[in-house]
Amino acid sequence: MTAGPITTDWEKARAAARAVPSLPPVARDLADALGHALAEPLTALTDLPPFDTSAMDGWAVAGPGPWRLNGGGVLAGGQPEPLRPGTAVPIATGARLPEGADAVLRREDGEDEAGSGLLLDRSACPGPTTQCRDMAPTRDVAPGRDIRPRGQECRAGDPLIPAGTSVTPTVLGLAAAAGYDRLTVHRRPRVDLLVLGDELLGTGLPRDGRIRDALGPLLPAWLSGQGADVAGRPLLPDDFGPLYEAVRDSAADVVVTMGSTAAGPVDFLHDALRAVGARLLVDSVAVRPGHPMLLAELPPGADGRARHLVGLPGNPLAAVAGAVTLAVPLLRSLGGHVDAGPLDAVCAAALPGHPRDTRLLPVRRTAPAVAPLPFDGPAMLRGLALADGLAVVPPGGAEAGAVVEILDVPRP
């Protein structure tokens, strides 16, 4: 295993995680594409709407009124008969406009004069019907009124969404409207989570010097929300053998370990990486909490695929700091996601920093600024549970009124 730098700058560590190439494209049915990233731009396969449609319930009218009513009506999905000048037909919102119709008279504006078979435009005349009948021939509904014209939203071939966009429910809806049954997306990276520590309990209250595992419940849902397929989270003892075997035998794209990143008497991660022939890309980062984090390139799997390992510290907030620094950028890059630029905010109060390193500090929004939260120690989650984000505080701290970057925190 080739040793990396002793300590990597925080921004350079994130850049190293982002530099990993995306996984190959795959085709997915719309129902299976949610959470993936588009591998190709989404372009319209049809005009939207594909034909002129009614924007309101009412009557499709041809020419000036009054209009002679045709029988029946036009519902969404129907194939209407053409309209001659001076005629009208009832129409529902979203229904295809009949050929020859040039406007839609809203239901609240029209009156079907009993016994005459005529449709009058009541918006032109608030008075009695007889007066309206006399005035209606000079009343002309503006052409195009309450019509959604063909291609109003897009034309076939128009670019809709760029490659790298995350497939959300609204993207799925747009893709379906634009004519897609399948999407070309990047495969979601598969992740194995390994929780390390003899002191950890999976259930119950802390007892006999042992504590509950907080990261096993925290990380899977969060990493899944970042575009990963998380396979499992076994609790492993502080022992070289099980850790070495788990890393060696993993078929995942990314192994994420929690704990054993430092140089303590039972921290075996570096030994295991050396034994499997890994190459360290990042070994310790100038950030607090979480500085003993690491990123390694593992030997390819049996199928020749590249594999990586992210080592997170065992303390909960330190592990979250490691995840936003290395795991999240790595997974987003592998999954082909192109994220928006940094989100900045003004400090409502001074944010304390570390003398030499970047600090990631839980903050709460106090519109339009952010303020620090208590309980921000590396082993604490109480502040993070109330946080709207992690502020990236430069060495020495940030004064009130300064602008800092805000990172997302674990959320649904």
C-alpha positions as CSV (number, residue, x, y, z in Angstrom):
1,M,0.0,0.0,0.0
2,T,1.5,3.3,-1.1
3,A,1.3,5.9,1.7
4,G,-0.4,9.2,0.9
5,P,0.2,12.6,2.4
6,I,0.1,12.8,6.2
7,T,-2.7,15.3,6.2
8,T,-4.7,16.6,3.2
9,D,-6.4,20.0,2.9
10,W,-10.1,19.7,3.3
11,E,-10.9,21.1,-0.2
12,K,-8.3,18.8,-1.8
13,A,-9.7,15.8,0.0
14,R,-13.2,16.5,-1.4
15,A,-11.7,17.1,-4.9
16,A,-10.0,13.7,-4.7
17,A,-13.3,12.0,-3.9
18,R,-15.0,13.8,-6.8
19,A,-12.3,12.8,-9.3
20,V,-13.5,9.2,-9.4
21,P,-15.2,8.5,-12.8
22,S,-18.9,7.7,-13.1
23,L,-20.2,4.2,-13.3
24,P,-21.3,3.0,-16.8
25,P,-24.8,3.9,-18.2
26,V,-27.6,1.4,-17.9
27,A,-31.2,1.5,-19.2
28,R,-34.0,1.6,-16.6
29,D,-37.8,1.5,-16.8
30,L,-39.2,4.8,-15.5
31,A,-40.4,3.0,-12.3
32,D,-36.8,1.9,-11.6
33,A,-35.0,5.1,-12.5
34,L,-35.8,7.2,-9.4
35,G,-32.7,8.4,-7.6
36,H,-30.3,7.7,-10.5
37,A,-28.6,10.4,-12.6
38,L,-29.3,10.9,-16.2
39,A,-26.4,9.6,-18.4
40,E,-27.8,11.4,-21.4
41,P,-29.7,14.7,-21.8
42,L,-33.4,14.3,-21.8
43,T,-34.9,15.6,-25.0
44,A,-38.5,15.8,-26.0
45,L,-39.8,12.9,-28.2
46,T,-43.0,14.8,-29.0
47,D,-44.5,18.2,-28.9
48,L,-46.0,19.2,-25.5
49,P,-48.9,19.4,-25.6
50,P,-49.0,17.1,-28.7
51,F,-52.1,19.0,-30.1
52,D,-54.1,22.0,-29.3
53,T,-56.1,21.4,-26.1
54,S,-58.7,23.2,-24.0
55,A,-57.3,25.0,-20.9
56,M,-60.8,25.3,-19.3
57,D,-64.2,23.6,-19.1
58,G,-66.6,25.3,-21.5
59,W,-67.3,25.3,-25.2
60,A,-65.0,25.2,-28.2
61,V,-66.3,27.9,-30.6
62,A,-65.6,28.7,-34.2
63,G,-65.9,32.4,-35.3
64,P,-68.0,35.1,-33.6
65,G,-71.2,34.3,-31.6
66,P,-73.8,33.5,-31.0
67,W,-73.0,29.9,-31.8
68,R,-75.2,27.1,-32.9
69,L,-74.6,24.2,-30.5
70,N,-73.6,20.8,-31.9
71,G,-74.7,17.7,-30.1
72,G,-72.5,15.7,-27.7
73,G,-69.3,17.1,-26.4
74,V,-65.6,16.6,-26.4
75,L,-63.9,14.8,-23.4
76,A,-60.2,14.3,-22.8
77,G,-58.9,11.5,-24.9
78,G,-61.7,11.9,-27.5
79,Q,-61.4,12.5,-31.3
80,P,-63.7,15.5,-32.0
81,E,-65.5,16.3,-35.3
82,P,-64.5,19.5,-37.1
83,L,-66.5,22.7,-36.3
84,R,-68.0,24.9,-38.9
85,P,-68.0,28.8,-38.4
86,G,-70.7,29.9,-36.1
87,T,-70.9,26.6,-34.2
88,A,-69.8,25.4,-30.8
89,V,-69.4,22.2,-28.8
90,P,-69.0,21.5,-25.1
91,I,-65.4,20.7,-24.2
92,A,-63.6,19.5,-21.1
93,T,-60.3,20.7,-19.8
94,G,-57.4,18.9,-21.5
95,A,-59.6,17.7,-24.4
96,R,-58.3,18.0,-28.0
97,L,-59.6,21.1,-29.7
98,P,-61.8,20.4,-32.8
99,E,-60.5,21.4,-36.1
100,G,-61.9,24.8,-37.0
101,A,-62.3,26.0,-33.4
102,D,-60.4,29.1,-32.7
103,A,-61.2,29.8,-29.0
104,V,-62.7,28.3,-25.8
105,L,-65.6,30.1,-24.1
106,R,-65.4,29.4,-20.3
107,R,-68.4,27.7,-18.7
108,E,-68.9,30.6,-16.4
109,D,-69.0,33.0,-19.3
110,G,-71.4,31.1,-21.5
111,E,-75.2,30.6,-21.5
112,D,-77.0,27.9,-23.4
113,E,-80.3,29.7,-24.3
114,A,-83.1,27.3,-23.5
115,G,-85.0,26.2,-26.6
116,S,-83.0,28.1,-29.1
117,G,-80.0,25.9,-29.5
118,L,-77.8,29.0,-29.3
119,L,-74.8,29.6,-27.1
120,L,-74.4,33.2,-25.8
121,D,-71.3,34.9,-24.4
122,R,-72.6,36.3,-21.1
123,S,-69.3,38.0,-20.3
124,A,-70.2,40.6,-23.0
125,C,-73.6,41.5,-21.4
126,P,-74.5,41.4,-17.7
127,G,-78.1,42.3,-18.5
128,P,-81.2,40.2,-19.6
129,T,-80.8,37.4,-22.1
130,T,-82.8,39.2,-24.7
131,Q,-80.3,42.1,-24.6
132,C,-77.5,39.6,-24.8
133,R,-79.0,38.0,-27.9
134,D,-79.0,41.3,-29.6
135,M,-75.4,42.1,-28.6
136,A,-73.9,38.6,-29.1
137,P,-73.5,38.8,-32.9
138,T,-71.0,41.6,-32.5
139,R,-69.1,39.7,-29.7
140,D,-66.0,37.9,-30.9
141,V,-64.1,35.7,-28.4
142,A,-60.4,36.5,-28.9
143,P,-58.7,33.8,-31.1
144,G,-56.6,31.5,-28.9
145,R,-58.4,32.3,-25.7
146,D,-58.1,29.5,-23.1
147,I,-56.3,27.2,-25.6
148,R,-53.1,25.4,-24.8
149,P,-51.4,25.4,-28.3
150,R,-49.5,22.5,-29.6
151,G,-45.8,22.8,-28.6
152,Q,-46.5,25.4,-25.9
153,E,-44.1,23.7,-23.5
154,C,-41.7,22.2,-25.9
155,R,-41.2,20.9,-29.5
156,A,-40.0,17.4,-30.4
157,G,-36.2,17.4,-30.1
158,D,-36.0,20.3,-27.6
159,P,-33.5,19.7,-24.8
160,L,-35.4,19.4,-21.5
161,I,-32.9,18.3,-18.8
162,P,-29.1,18.0,-19.0
163,A,-27.2,14.8,-18.3
164,G,-26.1,14.5,-14.7
165,T,-29.5,15.6,-13.3
166,S,-30.8,13.4,-10.5
167,V,-34.0,11.7,-11.5
168,T,-36.7,13.0,-9.1
169,P,-40.5,12.2,-9.2
170,T,-41.0,15.4,-11.3
171,V,-38.3,14.4,-13.7
172,L,-40.1,11.0,-14.1
173,G,-43.3,12.9,-14.8
174,L,-41.7,15.1,-17.4
175,A,-40.0,12.1,-19.0
176,A,-43.3,10.2,-19.2
177,A,-45.1,13.3,-20.7
178,A,-42.3,13.6,-23.2
179,G,-42.8,10.1,-24.5
180,Y,-40.2,8.0,-22.5
181,D,-40.8,4.4,-21.2
182,R,-37.1,3.9,-20.3
183,L,-34.2,6.2,-19.3
184,T,-30.5,5.9,-19.8
185,V,-29.0,6.5,-16.4
186,H,-25.8,5.8,-14.4
187,R,-25.8,2.7,-12.3
188,R,-26.2,3.5,-8.6
189,P,-23.0,2.5,-6.7
190,R,-23.3,-0.5,-4.4
191,V,-22.1,0.1,-0.8
192,D,-21.1,-2.2,2.0
193,L,-21.1,-0.6,5.4
194,L,-18.8,-2.1,8.1
195,V,-19.4,-0.9,11.7
196,L,-16.3,-1.7,13.8
197,G,-16.0,-1.8,17.5
198,D,-16.2,-4.3,20.4
199,E,-17.9,-1.6,22.5
200,L,-21.0,-1.3,20.3
201,L,-24.4,-2.7,21.0
202,G,-27.1,-3.2,18.4
203,T,-30.1,-3.0,20.8
204,G,-31.0,-1.9,24.3
205,L,-29.5,0.6,26.7
206,P,-25.8,1.2,27.1
207,R,-24.4,-1.2,29.7
208,D,-21.2,-2.8,31.1
209,G,-19.0,-0.1,29.5
210,R,-20.6,-0.6,26.0
211,I,-22.6,1.9,24.0
212,R,-25.2,1.9,21.3
213,D,-24.2,1.9,17.7
214,A,-25.5,5.2,16.4
215,L,-24.0,5.1,12.9
216,G,-25.6,1.9,11.8
217,P,-29.1,3.4,11.9
218,L,-27.9,6.8,10.7
219,L,-25.8,6.2,7.6
220,P,-27.7,3.7,5.4
221,A,-30.7,5.9,4.7
222,W,-28.5,9.0,4.3
223,L,-26.2,7.3,1.8
224,S,-29.2,5.8,0.0
225,G,-30.5,9.4,-0.4
226,Q,-27.2,10.3,-2.0
227,G,-27.7,7.8,-4.8
228,A,-26.2,4.6,-3.3
229,D,-27.6,1.1,-2.9
230,V,-26.6,0.1,0.6
231,A,-26.1,-3.6,1.1
232,G,-25.7,-4.1,4.8
233,R,-24.1,-2.9,8.0
234,P,-22.7,-5.8,10.0
235,L,-21.1,-5.1,13.4
236,L,-17.5,-6.4,13.3
237,P,-15.2,-6.9,16.3
238,D,-12.0,-5.0,16.8
239,D,-10.0,-7.8,15.1
240,F,-7.8,-7.8,12.1
241,G,-9.0,-11.0,10.6
242,P,-12.8,-10.3,10.1
243,L,-12.0,-6.8,8.9
244,Y,-9.5,-8.0,6.4
245,E,-11.8,-10.7,5.1
246,A,-14.8,-8.3,4.8
247,V,-12.7,-5.8,2.8
248,R,-11.1,-8.4,0.6
249,D,-14.3,-10.2,-0.2
250,S,-16.6,-7.3,-0.7
251,A,-18.2,-7.1,-4.2
252,A,-19.5,-3.6,-3.6
253,D,-18.3,-0.5,-5.5
254,V,-17.6,1.2,-2.2
255,V,-16.8,-0.1,1.3
256,V,-17.6,2.4,4.0
257,T,-16.0,1.5,7.4
258,M,-16.9,3.3,10.7
259,G,-14.1,3.3,13.2
260,S,-10.5,2.0,13.2
261,T,-9.1,4.9,11.2
262,A,-6.7,6.2,13.8
263,A,-3.5,4.5,15.2
264,G,-4.8,3.0,18.4
265,P,-4.1,-0.5,19.7
266,V,-7.2,-2.0,18.1
267,D,-7.3,0.2,15.0
268,F,-6.6,-2.4,12.2
269,L,-7.9,-0.6,9.1
270,H,-4.5,0.5,7.8
271,D,-3.2,-3.0,8.3
272,A,-6.1,-4.5,6.5
273,L,-5.7,-2.1,3.6
274,R,-2.0,-2.9,3.4
275,A,-2.8,-6.6,3.4
276,V,-5.3,-6.4,0.5
277,G,-2.9,-4.2,-1.6
278,A,-5.0,-1.0,-1.4
279,R,-3.6,2.4,-2.5
280,L,-4.3,5.4,-0.1
281,L,-5.6,8.5,-1.9
282,V,-6.3,10.5,1.2
283,D,-4.9,9.6,4.7
284,S,-6.1,12.1,7.3
285,V,-7.7,15.5,6.5
286,A,-7.2,18.9,8.0
287,V,-10.7,19.1,9.3
288,R,-12.4,19.0,12.8
289,P,-14.1,16.9,13.7
290,G,-13.2,13.8,11.7
291,H,-9.6,14.4,10.7
292,P,-8.5,10.7,10.9
293,M,-10.6,9.8,7.8
294,L,-9.3,8.1,4.7
295,L,-10.0,7.3,1.1
296,A,-8.4,4.3,-0.6
297,E,-8.5,2.6,-3.9
298,L,-9.0,-1.2,-3.5
299,P,-7.8,-3.8,-6.0
300,P,-10.3,-4.4,-8.7
301,G,-13.0,-7.0,-8.1
302,A,-13.3,-10.4,-9.8
303,D,-15.2,-8.7,-12.7
304,G,-12.5,-6.1,-13.1
305,R,-14.5,-3.2,-11.6
306,A,-12.8,-0.5,-9.7
307,R,-13.5,-0.5,-5.9
308,H,-12.9,2.2,-3.2
309,L,-13.0,2.3,0.5
310,V,-13.9,5.3,2.7
311,G,-12.8,5.1,6.3
312,L,-14.9,7.2,8.7
313,P,-14.0,7.8,12.3
314,G,-16.1,6.0,14.9
315,N,-17.4,9.1,16.8
316,P,-20.8,10.0,15.3
317,L,-20.4,13.7,14.4
318,A,-16.8,13.0,13.3
319,A,-18.2,10.2,11.0
320,V,-20.8,12.6,9.5
321,A,-18.0,15.1,8.9
322,G,-16.0,12.3,7.1
323,A,-19.1,11.3,5.1
324,V,-19.7,14.9,3.8
325,T,-16.0,15.2,3.0
326,L,-15.3,11.9,1.3
327,A,-18.2,9.5,1.1
328,V,-20.9,11.8,-0.3
329,P,-18.7,13.4,-3.1
330,L,-17.4,9.9,-4.0
331,L,-20.9,8.4,-4.3
332,R,-22.3,11.4,-6.2
333,S,-19.4,11.2,-8.7
334,L,-19.7,7.4,-9.1
335,G,-23.5,7.8,-9.7
336,G,-23.0,10.5,-12.3
337,H,-24.7,13.2,-10.4
338,V,-23.9,16.8,-11.2
339,D,-24.7,18.9,-8.2
340,A,-25.5,22.5,-7.9
341,G,-22.8,24.9,-6.7
342,P,-22.1,25.6,-3.0
343,L,-24.9,27.0,-0.8
344,D,-23.6,30.0,1.1
345,A,-25.1,31.8,4.1
346,V,-24.3,34.8,6.3
347,C,-23.2,34.2,9.9
348,A,-25.7,35.7,12.4
349,A,-23.1,35.3,15.1
350,A,-19.4,34.4,15.2
351,L,-18.7,30.8,14.4
352,P,-15.8,29.4,16.4
353,G,-13.1,27.6,14.4
354,H,-10.0,25.5,14.9
355,P,-6.6,27.3,14.9
356,R,-5.2,25.4,11.9
357,D,-7.9,23.2,10.3
358,T,-11.3,23.7,8.7
359,R,-14.2,23.1,11.1
360,L,-17.6,21.6,10.2
361,L,-20.1,23.1,12.7
362,P,-23.8,22.3,13.0
363,V,-25.8,25.5,12.4
364,R,-29.5,26.5,12.5
365,R,-31.1,28.9,10.1
366,T,-32.3,32.2,11.7
367,A,-33.5,33.7,8.4
368,P,-31.7,34.9,6.4
369,A,-28.5,33.9,8.4
370,V,-27.2,30.9,10.3
371,A,-26.2,30.6,14.0
372,P,-24.1,27.9,15.7
373,L,-25.8,25.1,17.8
374,P,-24.5,23.6,21.1
375,F,-23.6,20.0,21.5
376,D,-21.1,20.0,18.6
377,G,-18.4,17.6,20.0
378,P,-17.2,14.8,17.8
379,A,-19.1,12.1,19.8
380,M,-22.3,14.1,19.9
381,L,-25.4,14.0,17.6
382,R,-27.8,16.3,19.6
383,G,-26.7,19.4,17.8
384,L,-26.7,17.8,14.4
385,A,-30.2,16.4,14.9
386,L,-31.5,20.0,15.1
387,A,-29.2,21.4,12.5
388,D,-30.1,22.8,9.0
389,G,-26.6,22.2,7.8
390,L,-22.9,22.0,8.6
391,A,-21.1,25.3,8.2
392,V,-17.6,25.2,6.7
393,V,-15.7,27.4,9.1
394,P,-12.2,28.4,8.0
395,P,-9.2,28.1,10.3
396,G,-9.5,30.7,13.1
397,G,-13.3,31.0,12.8
398,A,-15.8,33.2,11.0
399,E,-17.0,36.6,12.3
400,A,-20.6,37.6,12.4
401,G,-21.6,38.9,8.9
402,A,-19.1,36.6,7.2
403,V,-20.3,34.3,4.4
404,V,-19.7,30.5,4.8
405,E,-20.5,27.5,2.8
406,I,-23.3,25.3,4.2
407,L,-23.3,21.5,3.6
408,D,-26.4,19.3,3.7
409,V,-26.8,17.1,6.8
410,P,-28.5,13.7,7.0
411,R,-32.2,14.1,6.2
412,P,-35.0,12.1,4.5
